Amino acid sequence: MGRTPPHPEVSQFDLQQVLEALVDPVRRSVVMQLDAAGEDFACGTFDLPVSKSTATHHFKVLREAGLIRQYYVGTSRMNALRRAEMDEAFPGLLDALAARRAKGG
């Protein structure tokens, strides 16, 4: 397995777990930052109002729900939004979040 943490397959995605991950504003912010950028970010590059250890917990919740994929580049843990997989499992969910954020909500 190496240093790459485990990720659920699309068939393992659970709507309840995804919604519980997205209910937290910090985790929603991570997802929306990744979605808006369209590229992967290292954990330390996100604009988050929480400590490093708390951010680590939020990334774990997002990864276990299937919203992000984490991998290493050198010593940096990178985060990628699993947009295509989420759209396959729950069509329109991330679009709805992005639209709400665009309206200021």
Biopython code that builds the backbone (N, CA, C, O; Angstrom):
import numpy as np
from Bio.PDB.StructureBuilder import StructureBuilder

atoms = [
    (1, "MET", "N", (0.819, -1.184, 0.000)),
    (1, "MET", "CA", (0.000, 0.000, 0.000)),
    (1, "MET", "C", (0.868, 1.255, 0.000)),
    (1, "MET", "O", (0.510, 2.237, -0.651)),
    (2, "GLY", "N", (1.977, 1.255, 0.697)),
    (2, "GLY", "CA", (2.843, 2.412, 0.712)),
    (2, "GLY", "C", (2.249, 3.560, 1.508)),
    (2, "GLY", "O", (1.588, 3.357, 2.527)),
    (3, "ARG", "N", (2.496, 4.769, 1.024)),
    (3, "ARG", "CA", (2.062, 5.959, 1.747)),
    (3, "ARG", "C", (0.702, 6.465, 1.302)),
    (3, "ARG", "O", (0.170, 7.389, 1.917)),
    (4, "THR", "N", (0.130, 5.905, 0.274)),
    (4, "THR", "CA", (-1.166, 6.373, -0.203)),
    (4, "THR", "C", (-2.268, 5.824, 0.693)),
    (4, "THR", "O", (-2.396, 4.610, 0.848)),
    (5, "PRO", "N", (-3.063, 6.711, 1.285)),
    (5, "PRO", "CA", (-4.140, 6.240, 2.169)),
    (5, "PRO", "C", (-5.247, 5.558, 1.364)),
    (5, "PRO", "O", (-5.369, 5.790, 0.161)),
    (6, "PRO", "N", (-6.052, 4.722, 2.017)),
    (6, "PRO", "CA", (-7.138, 4.034, 1.306)),
    (6, "PRO", "C", (-8.261, 5.003, 0.919)),
    (6, "PRO", "O", (-8.540, 5.976, 1.618)),
    (7, "HIS", "N", (-8.886, 4.703, -0.208)),
    (7, "HIS", "CA", (-10.001, 5.495, -0.724)),
    (7, "HIS", "C", (-11.148, 4.562, -1.095)),
    (7, "HIS", "O", (-10.905, 3.470, -1.609)),
    (8, "PRO", "N", (-12.386, 4.965, -0.847)),
    (8, "PRO", "CA", (-13.507, 4.109, -1.245)),
    (8, "PRO", "C", (-13.691, 4.111, -2.767)),
    (8, "PRO", "O", (-13.404, 5.099, -3.444)),
    (9, "GLU", "N", (-14.169, 2.999, -3.274)),
    (9, "GLU", "CA", (-14.553, 2.915, -4.685)),
    (9, "GLU", "C", (-15.902, 3.608, -4.848)),
    (9, "GLU", "O", (-16.628, 3.799, -3.872)),
    (10, "VAL", "N", (-16.233, 3.981, -6.069)),
    (10, "VAL", "CA", (-17.505, 4.656, -6.331)),
    (10, "VAL", "C", (-18.670, 3.821, -5.812)),
    (10, "VAL", "O", (-19.626, 4.367, -5.261)),
    (11, "SER", "N", (-18.599, 2.507, -5.984)),
    (11, "SER", "CA", (-19.682, 1.630, -5.532)),
    (11, "SER", "C", (-19.847, 1.640, -4.009)),
    (11, "SER", "O", (-20.875, 1.200, -3.495)),
    (12, "GLN", "N", (-18.845, 2.138, -3.291)),
    (12, "GLN", "CA", (-18.883, 2.195, -1.832)),
    (12, "GLN", "C", (-19.337, 3.557, -1.305)),
    (12, "GLN", "O", (-19.526, 3.717, -0.099)),
    (13, "PHE", "N", (-19.513, 4.527, -2.183)),
    (13, "PHE", "CA", (-19.942, 5.848, -1.738)),
    (13, "PHE", "C", (-21.300, 5.731, -1.061)),
    (13, "PHE", "O", (-22.191, 5.024, -1.533)),
    (14, "ASP", "N", (-21.437, 6.438, 0.053)),
    (14, "ASP", "CA", (-22.670, 6.429, 0.818)),
    (14, "ASP", "C", (-23.172, 7.867, 0.908)),
    (14, "ASP", "O", (-22.461, 8.743, 1.400)),
    (15, "LEU", "N", (-24.392, 8.112, 0.435)),
    (15, "LEU", "CA", (-24.922, 9.475, 0.410)),
    (15, "LEU", "C", (-24.923, 10.098, 1.801)),
    (15, "LEU", "O", (-24.561, 11.265, 1.949)),
    (16, "GLN", "N", (-25.317, 9.353, 2.809)),
    (16, "GLN", "CA", (-25.341, 9.881, 4.181)),
    (16, "GLN", "C", (-23.949, 10.344, 4.608)),
    (16, "GLN", "O", (-23.800, 11.419, 5.189)),
    (17, "GLN", "N", (-22.934, 9.535, 4.319)),
    (17, "GLN", "CA", (-21.561, 9.881, 4.698)),
    (17, "GLN", "C", (-21.077, 11.118, 3.929)),
    (17, "GLN", "O", (-20.396, 11.972, 4.497)),
    (18, "VAL", "N", (-21.425, 11.215, 2.650)),
    (18, "VAL", "CA", (-21.043, 12.377, 1.842)),
    (18, "VAL", "C", (-21.710, 13.638, 2.384)),
    (18, "VAL", "O", (-21.058, 14.672, 2.535)),
    (19, "LEU", "N", (-23.004, 13.554, 2.675)),
    (19, "LEU", "CA", (-23.716, 14.725, 3.199)),
    (19, "LEU", "C", (-23.185, 15.134, 4.567)),
    (19, "LEU", "O", (-23.071, 16.326, 4.852)),
    (20, "GLU", "N", (-22.859, 14.163, 5.414)),
    (20, "GLU", "CA", (-22.291, 14.479, 6.721)),
    (20, "GLU", "C", (-20.920, 15.149, 6.574)),
    (20, "GLU", "O", (-20.570, 16.027, 7.362)),
    (21, "ALA", "N", (-20.158, 14.740, 5.578)),
    (21, "ALA", "CA", (-18.864, 15.383, 5.322)),
    (21, "ALA", "C", (-19.065, 16.821, 4.865)),
    (21, "ALA", "O", (-18.312, 17.713, 5.254)),
    (22, "LEU", "N", (-20.080, 17.043, 4.039)),
    (22, "LEU", "CA", (-20.301, 18.371, 3.467)),
    (22, "LEU", "C", (-21.044, 19.331, 4.390)),
    (22, "LEU", "O", (-21.103, 20.527, 4.103)),
    (23, "VAL", "N", (-21.605, 18.846, 5.474)),
    (23, "VAL", "CA", (-22.349, 19.726, 6.376)),
    (23, "VAL", "C", (-21.408, 20.702, 7.091)),
    (23, "VAL", "O", (-21.831, 21.787, 7.490)),
    (24, "ASP", "N", (-20.153, 20.329, 7.252)),
    (24, "ASP", "CA", (-19.199, 21.198, 7.939)),
    (24, "ASP", "C", (-18.675, 22.276, 6.981)),
    (24, "ASP", "O", (-18.248, 21.950, 5.874)),
    (25, "PRO", "N", (-18.700, 23.549, 7.387)),
    (25, "PRO", "CA", (-18.277, 24.626, 6.487)),
    (25, "PRO", "C", (-16.797, 24.566, 6.099)),
    (25, "PRO", "O", (-16.438, 24.996, 5.003)),
    (26, "VAL", "N", (-15.937, 24.045, 6.966)),
    (26, "VAL", "CA", (-14.515, 23.925, 6.618)),
    (26, "VAL", "C", (-14.347, 22.890, 5.507)),
    (26, "VAL", "O", (-13.606, 23.112, 4.550)),
    (27, "ARG", "N", (-15.032, 21.770, 5.641)),
    (27, "ARG", "CA", (-14.916, 20.724, 4.617)),
    (27, "ARG", "C", (-15.549, 21.179, 3.306)),
    (27, "ARG", "O", (-15.018, 20.897, 2.231)),
    (28, "ARG", "N", (-16.683, 21.882, 3.387)),
    (28, "ARG", "CA", (-17.281, 22.437, 2.162)),
    (28, "ARG", "C", (-16.308, 23.387, 1.485)),
    (28, "ARG", "O", (-16.197, 23.405, 0.259)),
    (29, "SER", "N", (-15.604, 24.178, 2.288)),
    (29, "SER", "CA", (-14.629, 25.111, 1.742)),
    (29, "SER", "C", (-13.514, 24.381, 0.995)),
    (29, "SER", "O", (-13.110, 24.814, -0.084)),
    (30, "VAL", "N", (-13.021, 23.296, 1.546)),
    (30, "VAL", "CA", (-11.988, 22.508, 0.878)),
    (30, "VAL", "C", (-12.502, 22.024, -0.474)),
    (30, "VAL", "O", (-11.824, 22.166, -1.491)),
    (31, "VAL", "N", (-13.692, 21.458, -0.479)),
    (31, "VAL", "CA", (-14.279, 20.938, -1.722)),
    (31, "VAL", "C", (-14.468, 22.056, -2.737)),
    (31, "VAL", "O", (-14.150, 21.884, -3.914)),
    (32, "MET", "N", (-14.982, 23.198, -2.296)),
    (32, "MET", "CA", (-15.232, 24.310, -3.220)),
    (32, "MET", "C", (-13.927, 24.942, -3.717)),
    (32, "MET", "O", (-13.851, 25.369, -4.869)),
    (33, "GLN", "N", (-12.902, 25.004, -2.860)),
    (33, "GLN", "CA", (-11.606, 25.519, -3.315)),
    (33, "GLN", "C", (-11.012, 24.616, -4.393)),
    (33, "GLN", "O", (-10.484, 25.103, -5.393)),
    (34, "LEU", "N", (-11.096, 23.304, -4.189)),
    (34, "LEU", "CA", (-10.599, 22.367, -5.198)),
    (34, "LEU", "C", (-11.413, 22.462, -6.486)),
    (34, "LEU", "O", (-10.856, 22.438, -7.584)),
    (35, "ASP", "N", (-12.727, 22.571, -6.344)),
    (35, "ASP", "CA", (-13.598, 22.643, -7.516)),
    (35, "ASP", "C", (-13.328, 23.907, -8.323)),
    (35, "ASP", "O", (-13.239, 23.856, -9.550)),
    (36, "ALA", "N", (-13.200, 25.034, -7.645)),
    (36, "ALA", "CA", (-12.978, 26.315, -8.326)),
    (36, "ALA", "C", (-11.624, 26.349, -9.028)),
    (36, "ALA", "O", (-11.503, 26.898, -10.123)),
    (37, "ALA", "N", (-10.608, 25.763, -8.396)),
    (37, "ALA", "CA", (-9.258, 25.801, -8.957)),
    (37, "ALA", "C", (-9.088, 24.826, -10.116)),
    (37, "ALA", "O", (-8.337, 25.089, -11.056)),
    (38, "GLY", "N", (-9.793, 23.697, -10.041)),
    (38, "GLY", "CA", (-9.635, 22.693, -11.077)),
    (38, "GLY", "C", (-8.272, 22.029, -11.077)),
    (38, "GLY", "O", (-7.860, 21.445, -12.079)),
    (39, "GLU", "N", (-7.575, 22.115, -9.962)),
    (39, "GLU", "CA", (-6.275, 21.465, -9.840)),
    (39, "GLU", "C", (-6.109, 20.940, -8.418)),
    (39, "GLU", "O", (-6.898, 21.267, -7.531)),
    (40, "ASP", "N", (-5.084, 20.130, -8.209)),
    (40, "ASP", "CA", (-4.829, 19.527, -6.905)),
    (40, "ASP", "C", (-4.001, 20.476, -6.048)),
    (40, "ASP", "O", (-3.173, 21.232, -6.558)),
    (41, "PHE", "N", (-4.238, 20.425, -4.726)),
    (41, "PHE", "CA", (-3.518, 21.270, -3.775)),
    (41, "PHE", "C", (-2.897, 20.420, -2.677)),
    (41, "PHE", "O", (-3.442, 19.387, -2.288)),
    (42, "ALA", "N", (-1.750, 20.869, -2.185)),
    (42, "ALA", "CA", (-1.156, 20.268, -0.995)),
    (42, "ALA", "C", (-1.977, 20.698, 0.221)),
    (42, "ALA", "O", (-2.596, 21.763, 0.213)),
    (43, "CYS", "N", (-1.979, 19.881, 1.246)),
    (43, "CYS", "CA", (-2.778, 20.166, 2.445)),
    (43, "CYS", "C", (-2.509, 21.556, 3.006)),
    (43, "CYS", "O", (-3.449, 22.252, 3.390)),
    (44, "GLY", "N", (-1.260, 21.971, 3.061)),
    (44, "GLY", "CA", (-0.899, 23.232, 3.679)),
    (44, "GLY", "C", (-1.220, 24.474, 2.869)),
    (44, "GLY", "O", (-1.023, 25.588, 3.354)),
    (45, "THR", "N", (-1.711, 24.312, 1.646)),
    (45, "THR", "CA", (-1.960, 25.477, 0.794)),
    (45, "THR", "C", (-3.398, 25.974, 0.826)),
    (45, "THR", "O", (-3.714, 26.992, 0.211)),
    (46, "PHE", "N", (-4.268, 25.271, 1.533)),
    (46, "PHE", "CA", (-5.664, 25.694, 1.629)),
    (46, "PHE", "C", (-5.797, 26.866, 2.593)),
    (46, "PHE", "O", (-5.054, 26.970, 3.569)),
    (47, "ASP", "N", (-6.745, 27.738, 2.310)),
    (47, "ASP", "CA", (-7.061, 28.844, 3.205)),
    (47, "ASP", "C", (-8.133, 28.349, 4.176)),
    (47, "ASP", "O", (-9.326, 28.398, 3.876)),
    (48, "LEU", "N", (-7.689, 27.867, 5.353)),
    (48, "LEU", "CA", (-8.611, 27.289, 6.330)),
    (48, "LEU", "C", (-8.429, 27.955, 7.686)),
    (48, "LEU", "O", (-7.300, 28.232, 8.093)),
    (49, "PRO", "N", (-9.539, 28.218, 8.399)),
    (49, "PRO", "CA", (-9.470, 28.888, 9.692)),
    (49, "PRO", "C", (-9.303, 27.920, 10.868)),
    (49, "PRO", "O", (-9.855, 28.145, 11.944)),
    (50, "VAL", "N", (-8.538, 26.842, 10.657)),
    (50, "VAL", "CA", (-8.374, 25.826, 11.698)),
    (50, "VAL", "C", (-6.897, 25.443, 11.810)),
    (50, "VAL", "O", (-6.095, 25.738, 10.924)),
    (51, "SER", "N", (-6.560, 24.784, 12.908)),
    (51, "SER", "CA", (-5.180, 24.336, 13.118)),
    (51, "SER", "C", (-4.839, 23.213, 12.138)),
    (51, "SER", "O", (-5.721, 22.632, 11.506)),
    (52, "LYS", "N", (-3.546, 22.921, 12.027)),
    (52, "LYS", "CA", (-3.088, 21.870, 11.123)),
    (52, "LYS", "C", (-3.689, 20.513, 11.508)),
    (52, "LYS", "O", (-4.100, 19.749, 10.634)),
    (53, "SER", "N", (-3.741, 20.214, 12.796)),
    (53, "SER", "CA", (-4.273, 18.918, 13.229)),
    (53, "SER", "C", (-5.774, 18.813, 12.944)),
    (53, "SER", "O", (-6.263, 17.745, 12.578)),
    (54, "THR", "N", (-6.496, 19.908, 13.108)),
    (54, "THR", "CA", (-7.924, 19.904, 12.802)),
    (54, "THR", "C", (-8.139, 19.776, 11.297)),
    (54, "THR", "O", (-9.045, 19.069, 10.857)),
    (55, "ALA", "N", (-7.315, 20.454, 10.511)),
    (55, "ALA", "CA", (-7.402, 20.342, 9.047)),
    (55, "ALA", "C", (-7.156, 18.895, 8.617)),
    (55, "ALA", "O", (-7.836, 18.386, 7.727)),
    (56, "THR", "N", (-6.187, 18.237, 9.248)),
    (56, "THR", "CA", (-5.894, 16.834, 8.935)),
    (56, "THR", "C", (-7.133, 15.975, 9.155)),
    (56, "THR", "O", (-7.434, 15.099, 8.344)),
    (57, "HIS", "N", (-7.846, 16.220, 10.241)),
    (57, "HIS", "CA", (-9.090, 15.487, 10.511)),
    (57, "HIS", "C", (-10.115, 15.743, 9.400)),
    (57, "HIS", "O", (-10.752, 14.805, 8.919)),
    (58, "HIS", "N", (-10.275, 16.994, 8.995)),
    (58, "HIS", "CA", (-11.242, 17.324, 7.943)),
    (58, "HIS", "C", (-10.886, 16.636, 6.617)),
    (58, "HIS", "O", (-11.769, 16.130, 5.924)),
    (59, "PHE", "N", (-9.592, 16.617, 6.265)),
    (59, "PHE", "CA", (-9.176, 15.929, 5.041)),
    (59, "PHE", "C", (-9.495, 14.436, 5.120)),
    (59, "PHE", "O", (-9.912, 13.838, 4.128)),
    (60, "LYS", "N", (-9.301, 13.839, 6.287)),
    (60, "LYS", "CA", (-9.593, 12.410, 6.465)),
    (60, "LYS", "C", (-11.088, 12.138, 6.265)),
    (60, "LYS", "O", (-11.457, 11.169, 5.602)),
    (61, "VAL", "N", (-11.937, 12.982, 6.829)),
    (61, "VAL", "CA", (-13.387, 12.804, 6.676)),
    (61, "VAL", "C", (-13.768, 12.903, 5.195)),
    (61, "VAL", "O", (-14.555, 12.096, 4.702)),
    (62, "LEU", "N", (-13.215, 13.883, 4.495)),
    (62, "LEU", "CA", (-13.516, 14.043, 3.064)),
    (62, "LEU", "C", (-13.021, 12.845, 2.264)),
    (62, "LEU", "O", (-13.717, 12.371, 1.366)),
    (63, "ARG", "N", (-11.814, 12.346, 2.584)),
    (63, "ARG", "CA", (-11.264, 11.194, 1.876)),
    (63, "ARG", "C", (-12.102, 9.949, 2.125)),
    (63, "ARG", "O", (-12.407, 9.208, 1.191)),
    (64, "GLU", "N", (-12.476, 9.713, 3.380)),
    (64, "GLU", "CA", (-13.245, 8.513, 3.703)),
    (64, "GLU", "C", (-14.648, 8.550, 3.092)),
    (64, "GLU", "O", (-15.239, 7.503, 2.830)),
    (65, "ALA", "N", (-15.176, 9.744, 2.867)),
    (65, "ALA", "CA", (-16.485, 9.876, 2.213)),
    (65, "ALA", "C", (-16.363, 9.724, 0.698)),
    (65, "ALA", "O", (-17.363, 9.519, 0.009)),
    (66, "GLY", "N", (-15.138, 9.826, 0.182)),
    (66, "GLY", "CA", (-14.922, 9.687, -1.250)),
    (66, "GLY", "C", (-14.872, 10.998, -2.011)),
    (66, "GLY", "O", (-14.744, 10.999, -3.235)),
    (67, "LEU", "N", (-14.971, 12.107, -1.307)),
    (67, "LEU", "CA", (-14.986, 13.411, -1.978)),
    (67, "LEU", "C", (-13.625, 13.825, -2.520)),
    (67, "LEU", "O", (-13.542, 14.504, -3.544)),
    (68, "ILE", "N", (-12.562, 13.421, -1.839)),
    (68, "ILE", "CA", (-11.222, 13.753, -2.314)),
    (68, "ILE", "C", (-10.367, 12.501, -2.398)),
    (68, "ILE", "O", (-10.634, 11.495, -1.739)),
    (69, "ARG", "N", (-9.334, 12.589, -3.224)),
    (69, "ARG", "CA", (-8.308, 11.545, -3.307)),
    (69, "ARG", "C", (-7.017, 12.194, -2.827)),
    (69, "ARG", "O", (-6.685, 13.303, -3.245)),
    (70, "GLN", "N", (-6.292, 11.509, -1.955)),
    (70, "GLN", "CA", (-5.029, 12.027, -1.458)),
    (70, "GLN", "C", (-3.885, 11.147, -1.955)),
    (70, "GLN", "O", (-4.003, 9.923, -2.021)),
    (71, "TYR", "N", (-2.780, 11.799, -2.304)),
    (71, "TYR", "CA", (-1.585, 11.103, -2.784)),
    (71, "TYR", "C", (-0.377, 11.973, -2.459)),
    (71, "TYR", "O", (-0.518, 13.161, -2.169)),
    (72, "TYR", "N", (0.792, 11.386, -2.509)),
    (72, "TYR", "CA", (2.009, 12.118, -2.176)),
    (72, "TYR", "C", (2.782, 12.512, -3.426)),
    (72, "TYR", "O", (2.869, 11.759, -4.396)),
    (73, "VAL", "N", (3.338, 13.712, -3.371)),
    (73, "VAL", "CA", (4.341, 14.187, -4.323)),
    (73, "VAL", "C", (5.499, 14.634, -3.448)),
    (73, "VAL", "O", (5.437, 15.688, -2.815)),
    (74, "GLY", "N", (6.544, 13.841, -3.413)),
    (74, "GLY", "CA", (7.634, 14.106, -2.477)),
    (74, "GLY", "C", (7.110, 13.983, -1.064)),
    (74, "GLY", "O", (6.575, 12.943, -0.681)),
    (75, "THR", "N", (7.262, 15.044, -0.287)),
    (75, "THR", "CA", (6.779, 15.016, 1.089)),
    (75, "THR", "C", (5.423, 15.696, 1.239)),
    (75, "THR", "O", (4.882, 15.758, 2.343)),
    (76, "SER", "N", (4.875, 16.201, 0.155)),
    (76, "SER", "CA", (3.578, 16.893, 0.213)),
    (76, "SER", "C", (2.426, 15.935, -0.033)),
    (76, "SER", "O", (2.442, 15.159, -0.988)),
    (77, "ARG", "N", (1.431, 15.995, 0.832)),
    (77, "ARG", "CA", (0.216, 15.216, 0.616)),
    (77, "ARG", "C", (-0.716, 16.083, -0.215)),
    (77, "ARG", "O", (-1.149, 17.152, 0.215)),
    (78, "MET", "N", (-1.013, 15.602, -1.410)),
    (78, "MET", "CA", (-1.842, 16.333, -2.355)),
    (78, "MET", "C", (-3.295, 15.887, -2.218)),
    (78, "MET", "O", (-3.581, 14.768, -1.792)),
    (79, "ASN", "N", (-4.203, 16.787, -2.589)),
    (79, "ASN", "CA", (-5.638, 16.531, -2.511)),
    (79, "ASN", "C", (-6.261, 16.826, -3.861)),
    (79, "ASN", "O", (-6.046, 17.890, -4.442)),
    (80, "ALA", "N", (-7.035, 15.873, -4.351)),
    (80, "ALA", "CA", (-7.723, 16.024, -5.629)),
    (80, "ALA", "C", (-9.212, 15.790, -5.409)),
    (80, "ALA", "O", (-9.609, 14.821, -4.762)),
    (81, "LEU", "N", (-10.022, 16.676, -5.947)),
    (81, "LEU", "CA", (-11.468, 16.492, -5.875)),
    (81, "LEU", "C", (-11.859, 15.350, -6.806)),
    (81, "LEU", "O", (-11.432, 15.315, -7.960)),
    (82, "ARG", "N", (-12.656, 14.431, -6.321)),
    (82, "ARG", "CA", (-13.106, 13.303, -7.141)),
    (82, "ARG", "C", (-14.421, 13.693, -7.839)),
    (82, "ARG", "O", (-15.459, 13.055, -7.658)),
    (83, "ARG", "N", (-14.338, 14.734, -8.620)),
    (83, "ARG", "CA", (-15.511, 15.352, -9.250)),
    (83, "ARG", "C", (-16.250, 14.361, -10.148)),
    (83, "ARG", "O", (-17.464, 14.200, -10.031)),
    (84, "ALA", "N", (-15.524, 13.705, -11.035)),
    (84, "ALA", "CA", (-16.176, 12.781, -11.968)),
    (84, "ALA", "C", (-16.864, 11.633, -11.232)),
    (84, "ALA", "O", (-17.974, 11.236, -11.587)),
    (85, "GLU", "N", (-16.202, 11.104, -10.209)),
    (85, "GLU", "CA", (-16.784, 9.994, -9.452)),
    (85, "GLU", "C", (-18.009, 10.444, -8.664)),
    (85, "GLU", "O", (-19.007, 9.725, -8.599)),
    (86, "MET", "N", (-17.935, 11.642, -8.060)),
    (86, "MET", "CA", (-19.096, 12.169, -7.332)),
    (86, "MET", "C", (-20.258, 12.429, -8.284)),
    (86, "MET", "O", (-21.409, 12.136, -7.957)),
    (87, "ASP", "N", (-19.960, 12.980, -9.466)),
    (87, "ASP", "CA", (-21.009, 13.234, -10.456)),
    (87, "ASP", "C", (-21.652, 11.928, -10.929)),
    (87, "ASP", "O", (-22.847, 11.885, -11.222)),
    (88, "GLU", "N", (-20.857, 10.880, -10.999)),
    (88, "GLU", "CA", (-21.383, 9.566, -11.392)),
    (88, "GLU", "C", (-22.309, 9.011, -10.307)),
    (88, "GLU", "O", (-23.394, 8.508, -10.601)),
    (89, "ALA", "N", (-21.873, 9.108, -9.066)),
    (89, "ALA", "CA", (-22.635, 8.541, -7.948)),
    (89, "ALA", "C", (-23.835, 9.400, -7.557)),
    (89, "ALA", "O", (-24.916, 8.882, -7.278)),
    (90, "PHE", "N", (-23.634, 10.725, -7.539)),
    (90, "PHE", "CA", (-24.674, 11.647, -7.077)),
    (90, "PHE", "C", (-24.755, 12.838, -8.036)),
    (90, "PHE", "O", (-24.285, 13.930, -7.716)),
    (91, "PRO", "N", (-25.351, 12.624, -9.213)),
    (91, "PRO", "CA", (-25.400, 13.683, -10.230)),
    (91, "PRO", "C", (-26.008, 14.981, -9.685)),
    (91, "PRO", "O", (-27.070, 14.978, -9.062)),
    (92, "GLY", "N", (-25.308, 16.081, -9.938)),
    (92, "GLY", "CA", (-25.819, 17.391, -9.575)),
    (92, "GLY", "C", (-25.469, 17.863, -8.174)),
    (92, "GLY", "O", (-25.659, 19.039, -7.866)),
    (93, "LEU", "N", (-24.967, 16.989, -7.320)),
    (93, "LEU", "CA", (-24.689, 17.380, -5.934)),
    (93, "LEU", "C", (-23.633, 18.481, -5.857)),
    (93, "LEU", "O", (-23.862, 19.518, -5.234)),
    (94, "LEU", "N", (-22.484, 18.263, -6.485)),
    (94, "LEU", "CA", (-21.430, 19.278, -6.418)),
    (94, "LEU", "C", (-21.806, 20.527, -7.203)),
    (94, "LEU", "O", (-21.409, 21.633, -6.836)),
    (95, "ASP", "N", (-22.567, 20.362, -8.279)),
    (95, "ASP", "CA", (-23.050, 21.543, -9.018)),
    (95, "ASP", "C", (-23.947, 22.384, -8.135)),
    (95, "ASP", "O", (-23.864, 23.612, -8.160)),
    (96, "ALA", "N", (-24.802, 21.746, -7.355)),
    (96, "ALA", "CA", (-25.701, 22.471, -6.457)),
    (96, "ALA", "C", (-24.909, 23.239, -5.403)),
    (96, "ALA", "O", (-25.245, 24.379, -5.082)),
    (97, "LEU", "N", (-23.854, 22.618, -4.861)),
    (97, "LEU", "CA", (-23.011, 23.298, -3.884)),
    (97, "LEU", "C", (-22.320, 24.505, -4.501)),
    (97, "LEU", "O", (-22.273, 25.579, -3.901)),
    (98, "ALA", "N", (-21.784, 24.322, -5.702)),
    (98, "ALA", "CA", (-21.089, 25.413, -6.386)),
    (98, "ALA", "C", (-22.041, 26.546, -6.700)),
    (98, "ALA", "O", (-21.677, 27.713, -6.555)),
    (99, "ALA", "N", (-23.260, 26.229, -7.131)),
    (99, "ALA", "CA", (-24.250, 27.262, -7.455)),
    (99, "ALA", "C", (-24.651, 28.039, -6.205)),
    (99, "ALA", "O", (-24.820, 29.258, -6.246)),
    (100, "ARG", "N", (-24.799, 27.329, -5.111)),
    (100, "ARG", "CA", (-25.162, 27.994, -3.849)),
    (100, "ARG", "C", (-24.031, 28.916, -3.396)),
    (100, "ARG", "O", (-24.280, 30.030, -2.935)),
    (101, "ARG", "N", (-22.819, 28.460, -3.526)),
    (101, "ARG", "CA", (-21.672, 29.284, -3.134)),
    (101, "ARG", "C", (-21.557, 30.524, -4.027)),
    (101, "ARG", "O", (-21.210, 31.606, -3.552)),
    (102, "ALA", "N", (-21.850, 30.360, -5.325)),
    (102, "ALA", "CA", (-21.789, 31.476, -6.256)),
    (102, "ALA", "C", (-22.827, 32.543, -5.900)),
    (102, "ALA", "O", (-22.617, 33.729, -6.155)),
    (103, "LYS", "N", (-23.943, 32.117, -5.313)),
    (103, "LYS", "CA", (-24.989, 33.057, -4.896)),
    (103, "LYS", "C", (-24.697, 33.662, -3.523)),
    (103, "LYS", "O", (-25.459, 34.491, -3.025)),
    (104, "GLY", "N", (-23.578, 33.235, -2.913)),
    (104, "GLY", "CA", (-23.211, 33.768, -1.602)),
    (104, "GLY", "C", (-23.761, 32.987, -0.445)),
    (104, "GLY", "O", (-23.762, 33.481, 0.683)),
    (105, "GLY", "N", (-24.234, 31.771, -0.686)),
    (105, "GLY", "CA", (-24.848, 30.981, 0.381)),
    (105, "GLY", "C", (-24.026, 29.912, 0.946)),
    (105, "GLY", "O", (-24.471, 29.202, 1.848)),
]
sb = StructureBuilder()
sb.init_structure("model")
sb.init_model(0)
sb.init_chain("A")
sb.init_seg("    ")
for serial, (resi, resn, name, xyz) in enumerate(atoms, 1):
    if name == "N":
        sb.init_residue(resn, " ", resi, " ")
    sb.init_atom(name, np.array(xyz, "f"), 0.0, 1.0, " ", f" {name:<3s}", serial, name[0])
structure = sb.get_structure()
